[in-house]
Structure formats: C-alpha cells, structure tokens
Amino acid sequence: MEKQDIVPSKHIVVSAIGVTGKTQMQKSTMVVNGIERREPELDVSIEEADLRMMVHIKNAAQNGIKRSVVVSNDTDVLVLLMNYWATFKEIGLEELWMRGGAGDTTRYIPVHSLAEKVGPEICKCIIGMHMLTGTDVTSKFGTKASALKAKPEMYLADFGNDIDSIDIDRAEEYLVQVYKPGTHIKTLDALRFFIYHQSKKSLVQLPPTSYMARSHILRAFLGAFTQLHCFSGLTLNPEEYGYEMQDGLLLPVHDLRLLPPDFPSACKCGKCATLRCKCRLAGISCCTYCKCKAAAIPLCKNPNVLLQIPMRM
C-alpha cells in the first residue's frame, strides 16, 4: 500500500498573516490535495501564537474535524484549551488532546476529559485565575494549587468577560484566599496587618498592599479579556489597565510608595513609655505595625499617639 492511500486527503493550513515585504501582506491559505484556497477566517490580528491555536481549532472543527491534537509544553495553552473546550464541543469537536514533553517523556493529555472532570464552572474562570496568580505577562501570586483550592468560581465567574463587570475588590478578596485559605479577611492591607502581628515576618516578606495589587488586577483583567475575546478581536487600551508608555515601550505601572530612607522602623517596646522608643524619640506617632499597634491608653504611652485620640465630651 502506498503512502497516499493511507492518507487519501491532505490538508495543509498556513496561517501567516503579516508583512512579508515592505508592503505585501501574506494571507492565510489552505492547501487541500494540492489545491490552494484562501481561508479568510484565519486572518486574525493576533500576535500571540497561543491564541492563534484556538482560532485554528475552531476552524478545523467547523470544517468537520472531530479530533485535534495541540503540540505544546506551555501551561498557558492548557488553560486556554480547557476554557474553550465547551465552545469547540458545541461546534462538533469530540476529542481535544495536548501533546507535551519530548522523547521518552512525551505524553498526551486528554483535555476533553480533564475539562469534564473539573467542571464548566472552573473552566469558565480558569483564565482569570491563571492571570491573577502568574503568567508570562503577570506577576506570580501564590501557587496554582492554592489558586484552585481558593474556589475561583465564587470570585471570578465574570472576570475578564466585560469591562463593565470588573470587580477589583472581589478579585482582591480572591487573592487573599489564595494567600491564606479560609480566612475571613477580605483585603490585602488587613491580611498584611494580621500576618505581621501573628508571625515573625518582616515587612518585605508580607503580601503586597491593596494599593499595589490594584494595578496587578487590572493587568490580569486585560490579559483575561484579550484571551476570552480572541475570536471577536476585541481589545482594550493597555494604558487604562496597569500599563504606561516609557520611551516608546509599554511597561507595567510601578505603584510603589516608598518610605523615606531616614524613616524609623516599627518600634518593639510595647508601651512606648521611655525615649528608648524609636517612634517617640523621632517625634512621630506609632503605627499599626508597632508592637503596641498604636493603641490608646494603657498600651501605648507615646505622647504623639495620645494627641491623636479624639476628646470625648
């Protein structure tokens, strides 16, 4: 038997929209049994290869393909496949596989089975969960295991879907759950306070403040929105979602509020009754990160704190 009898129909799809010369634009084409034809549905303005794969799978399913195998070792691709499995299934795809590894470590992951096992609620919010906890374009926050245990379906059901539905407070509450599962705390500022006084961690070992997390959440929303709308091509202005232009480059916004170099560290004297108290000696009020927690009498006797206590009539 000859090789052409084993594979009677040969389909080769070339998705290469872009500039091939100074002015010429190369479009997507399909070669079927040696006959070339245009495939305009693949002419999408997407630079990220991971997202172009989703467009190809959808196009293949619409052309009657029942099984697709994606060759990739990237977690980002697996997340996209799980999210879009329901869409691919609706248009006729029966099996979706991801081949990873190399050589003896090569393995095939049945994405269709994995998506069915974790359920549609997790698959719907998995892109937002992935973006918030760390990708190629967002900072790492916690681990993927803790991200799944934090019940993302409760907090991120619509994260990244609609610009009118962005809920920064809800996303921050989810990040708190990623960092400390099961806690009643809802903000990162409150979590920092709790961890600092319950453990011996320094300020640099604490999670970010609510103020700093805001830009991270905006960048995660932008990334999730782009991935969730890859078929429609909808985009957002990055400068409104945690990025800024510097010297012609698009860079993340650094929302840092640094203390002055001569600012004293939090005191550890407890009652602040003598000049050995760093805050009292510097003539400033104690803060919530001091051992006294800037509490009123009888805990903190720093006069700068006492002056801030409102008078009762």
N, C-alpha and C positions, 0 to 999 in steps of 0.2 A: 504494500500500500504506500502510495506516495504522500508526502507531507501535505500537499494541497488538498488531498482527500480527507485528511484528519480535521483540518480547519477549512471547511469549504467557503466560509465567509470571513473576510479580513476587514476589520475596521481600524483605522488609524486616525485619531483625532489630534490635531495640532492647535493648541490654544496659545497663541503667541502675539496677541495684540500689543503693539508697541512700535517704537521707532526703529526701523531697520536701516534707514539712511538719514539724511538731513531733513527730508520732507515726507518720505514714503511711510505709510502706516501699514503694517502687516496684520491681516485679519485672521480670525480663527477659521480653520478649514477641517473637513473630514474627508478621508480617503476610504472609499468602500469598494473593495475588489478592483482596485486600480483606478477608480473613477473619483475625481476630486470634486467636492462641492463645498459651498460656503456653509458655515454654521454660526449665524449671527447671534444666537442665544448665548454663545460663549464669549462674545465681545463685551466683557465687563471691565470696568475701570477699577480693578482690584490689584494692588501691588503684592499683597501678602499671598504667598503660594498656598498656605493652609486654607484660606477662604476660597481660592480658585478650585481647590479639590471638591468643595461642597457643590459648586456650580456644575462641575463635570459629572459628579454622581447623580445629581438631579437630572441633567440632560440625558445621561445613559438610561436612567430609569424611565424617563419619558419616551425613550426610543425602544423600550421593550426589554432592556437588560434586567435580569432577575437577581443577579449576584454581583456584588462589587467587592474588590479587594484593594485596600489602600496600603501602599508600602511607605511606612514612616516609623520612626522611633521617637516621635515628639508627643509629649503628653498633651500639648495644645490641640493636636489633631484628634486625639482620642476624645477629648472634651467636646470638640465640635461635632464629631460623629455621633456621640451619644445624644447631644441636643437635637440634632437634625434627623435622627433615626425615625421619629414619628412622621416627619414630613416625607422622607423617602419611602416609608412603608405605605403611606396613603396613595402614592402615585405608582405603586406596583413592585417596588423592590422587596425581595423576600429574604435575602441574606446580605449582611454587611460585615466584612472582615477587615482587620487591620494586621498587616504582617510587620513584625518588629524583630529586632535582633540581627545577628549576622553569623553566617557559618553554622556551627553546632548549636548556637543559641537562638536560631531562628524559631519563631513561634507565631501562631495565628490566633488572634484574639477575636472571638465571636461577638462583635459589638451589638448585634441584634439581640443576643441572649443576655448580655450584660445590661443593656438598656431596659429590657423587660424585667430583669431581676431587681434593679434599683428602683424602678417605677417611674411613671411620667412626671411626677412632681419634682423629683430630684433632677431628672433630665432637663426639665424646663428651666431650672435655676442654676444648673451646673456651670454655665458660662460666667454668670455673675459671681458665684462662689470662687471660681478659679481666678478671676480677675482680681478680686479683693484680697486673696491670700497669696498672690505672687505668680507672675508670668514673665515673659520676655520684656514686657513693657510696663509692668507694675512691680512695686517692692514686695518682698516676702513678708508675710504676716502669719505666724503660727505654722502649722503643718497641714497637709491635705487631709490627714486622718482626723485631726481635731476639727477641721472645717466641715467634714461630713457629719461628725458627731454633734455639731452645734445646731443641727436642724435648720439648714439653709432655706428649706421650703417655707418655713414660718416667717422668715425675714426678707427673702429675696425673690419672691414669686414673680414680681414685675420689674425687677432690677434690670435696667438696660433696654426695656421694651419701648418706652415712651418718655420723651423729655418732660412731659407734664406729670409723670408719675414718680420722678426721682425723689426718694425719701432718704436724705443724708442721715437723719437721726436713727432711722431704722437700720441702715447699713452699719452705723457705728455700734449700735446695740448688738448686732451680729458679730462684729469684730471682738467685742467684749466677751461674748460667749466662746469664741474661738480661743481667746487667750485664757479665760477662766470659765470652763463649762459649768453650767448650773447656777451661776451666781445671780443674785437679784440686782446687781449693779447694772446700770444702763449706759453710762458714759465712760469714756477712757480717762477723763480727768478724775472721776471718782474711783476708778479702778487703780490708777496710779497712787492715789492717797491711801487706799486700802492696802495695797501690796507693800508700799513703803513702810507703813507702821506695823504690818503683820510679819514682815521678814526683814532680813538684814541686807537688802539690795540697795545699791546706790542709785542716785537719780538717773545715771546713764544706763542702768540696767532695766529701767521701767519702760512700759509700752509708751508710744507717742501720746501727746496731748490731743484733746478733741480738736483743737485749732489746726494742728499739723495733719491730723487724719483727714480733714475735710478735702484737701487737695488730692490726697491719695484716693479717696472715694470718688471724686469727680473723674480722675483719670481711669479708674476701674469702670465707671459708668460709660465713659466714652468708648473704651475698648469693647465692653459688652454690647453697646448699641451698634457699633460697626460690625461685629460678628453676627448679631441677630438680624441685621438688615442687609446681609451680603447679596441676597437675591434682588432686592429692590435698588440697591446702590445708594441708599440714604446715608448722608454723612453729617457730622456736626463740626462746629468751629472749635478746634483744639484749645484755642486761647480762652475759651469760656469754660473749659473743663480741665483745669490744672496744668496747663502748659503756657509758656511765654516764648516770644521770639527774642533771641540774643545773637547779634552779629549774623543774621540770616539763618540761624539754626533754631529749631523748635525744641525747647528744653523743658523739663519738669520745673514747676514753680517750687522754690525752696522757702517754705513758710517757717523760718527759724526766728525765734525770739530769744536771743542770747542774753545771758546776764552780763553785766559789766565785769571786767576782769578783777576788780577790787571788791566785788560784792562778797560779803562773808557767807560761808556755808551755813546750813541749818544748825542751830545750836543743839546740844545734847545734855544741857544741865538740868532740865526738868522743871524747876521752879523759877529759874532766872532771877534769883534773889540777890546776886552779887555781880560785881563788874567782871567777873570771870566769864559771864555770859557774852558770847560773841555779838549777839544782836543788841544787847543793852550797851555794850562798850562802843558799838558803832553808831549808837543813837537811832536805831531803827526798830520797827515793830517785829516781833516774832511772826513766823508764818506757819501754815498748817503742817509743813514738813519738819518743823522743830519738834523736839521731844515733848514739849509742853502743848503742842498743837495750837499755840496762840490762844489758849483757853482763858477764860476770866478767872478771877479770884476763886479758890485759893491756889490754883495750879500755877499760873504764870504771874510773876510779880514784876515783869518788865514794865516800867512806867510808860513806855511808848505804846504798849498794848492797852494799858489801863486808860490812856487818853482817848482811845477809840471806842471805849464801851459807852453806849448811849445812857444818858441820865434818865432815871425814872422819876416822874413827878408824883 
